[in-house]
């Protein structure tokens, strides 16, 4: 842990990977940890308290299926 008692991205990734039983090759580790940190930052933006439901990602996009037989 660092001095703030918060895990670094590397420490947090190590914990998550260990829990999931993942082994990341050393040559991939730096890129994997960087991607993990960016993903965690993105997921924090997806669920923002106070955001109206109509602005949630699942409500922003709509897939319409068209069927000529209907």
C-alpha positions in Angstrom: 0.0 0.0 0.0 1.1 3.6 -0.5 1.3 6.2 2.2 -2.3 7.3 1.7 -3.4 3.7 2.6 -5.0 3.5 -0.9 -3.8 0.8 -3.2 -2.0 1.9 -6.4 -3.4 0.7 -9.7 -0.7 -1.9 -9.8 -1.6 -3.2 -6.3 -5.3 -3.2 -7.0 -4.8 -5.0 -10.3 -2.7 -7.6 -8.6 -5.5 -8.2 -6.1 -8.2 -8.5 -8.8 -6.1 -10.7 -11.0 -5.2 -13.0 -8.1 -8.9 -13.3 -7.1 -9.8 -14.1 -10.7 -7.0 -16.6 -11.0 -5.4 -14.7 -13.9 -1.7 -14.8 -14.7 -0.5 -11.9 -16.8 2.9 -12.3 -18.6 5.4 -9.8 -17.3 5.8 -8.2 -20.8 2.1 -7.4 -20.8 1.9 -6.2 -17.2 2.5 -2.5 -17.7 -0.1 -2.2 -20.5 -2.6 -4.3 -18.6 -2.3 -2.3 -15.5 -2.6 1.0 -17.4 -5.7 -0.4 -19.2 -7.2 -1.5 -15.9 -6.7 2.0 -14.4 -8.4 3.6 -17.4 -11.3 1.1 -17.2 -11.8 1.8 -13.5 -11.8 5.6 -14.2 -14.4 5.1 -17.0 -16.7 2.9 -14.9 -16.8 5.6 -12.3 -18.2 8.0 -14.9 -20.9 5.5 -16.0 -22.6 5.5 -12.7 -22.7 9.0 -11.5 -25.1 9.6 -8.5 -27.7 12.2 -9.4 -27.6 11.5 -13.1 -31.1 11.4 -14.6 -32.1 7.9 -15.7 -32.6 9.0 -19.3 -28.9 9.9 -19.5 -27.7 6.4 -18.4 -25.8 4.6 -21.2 -28.5 1.9 -21.5 -31.1 4.6 -22.2 -29.0 6.7 -24.6 -28.8 4.0 -27.3 -31.7 2.1 -28.8 -31.5 -0.8 -31.2 -34.5 -1.1 -33.5 -35.1 -4.4 -35.3 -36.8 -4.2 -38.6 -38.5 -7.3 -40.0 -40.1 -7.2 -43.5 -42.5 -10.0 -42.5 -44.1 -8.1 -39.7 
